[in-house]
Amino acid sequence: MSRRVKILIIAVVMLVVTAALAIGAFIFLHRSGGPNPPAAVAAQSTPKPLFFTDILDITVSLPPAAALPPTAFVQLGLQFSTYDPGVIAQYSQVQPIIKANIISLLMTETSNSLAEPQVRDDFVQKCLVMANQVLAKTSAAKTKAPFTAAYITNLVFQE
């Protein structure tokens, strides 16, 4: 084979490989969705506004352990979050009921148990479930869980 034929064959093979890679890239980008158009990116990155409401600090005296008399003071502040601003108005109407239930839940704990992170997490979840139940019973809540989360915003122990 002459040198010219070899160069021609190499050039044709390179052209075929380049075309195959270009076609493969085109197919990959179009089947996988490719880069997001700017409008889709903006729509995906715009979060819903989050609204908060709080329970004013609650102070109770708790025993350090179950069989002991209360000797520690615990001050607790909670906040609830929601994506529905109407829930905040509904909450303000039943806040005394929710606060009383939180005090009842808090009185079942001990100051030593509240010092443990898992117990605090469980307590916060109980408060969230209870607040959602009170809202569901006393108002025309649009969803089963008007509040999406609860947070401890203040926790002070004084022995």
C-alpha positions, 0 to 999 in steps of 0.5 A: 500500500502506498503512503498516500492510501494509508494517510487517506485511510487514517483520515477517514477513520479519524473522521468517522470516530470524530463524527461518532463522538459528536453524535454520541454527545448530541444524543447524550445531552438531549436524552438526559435533559441537557443543561437546564434552561435559565427559566427552569433553574429559576423555578427550581431554586425559588423556595416557598417562604417559611413562616415561624411562630413561637411559644413564649418561654415556659418555666417549670420545676422538674425533678432531676430523676423520677422518684425525687422532688422537683429541685431544678427549674427548666425554661423552654422556648419553642418555635413551629414552622409552616409554609402556610401563613394562614396557619399562623392566624389559626395558631394564635387562636389556640395558642393557650391550648397548645401551651398548656399541652406543652407544659403537660408534656414537659412535666412528664420529663426530668431535668436529667432526661432533657439533657439527653439529645435523643429525649429532647428530639422525641419531646420536640416531635411530641410537641409538633404532633400535639400542636398539629392535632390541636389545630386539626381539631379546633380549626379548618386546617387545610392539611393534616400537618399544618406545622412542618417542624418544631425547634427548641429556641431556648433551653435553660436548666437551673439546679 
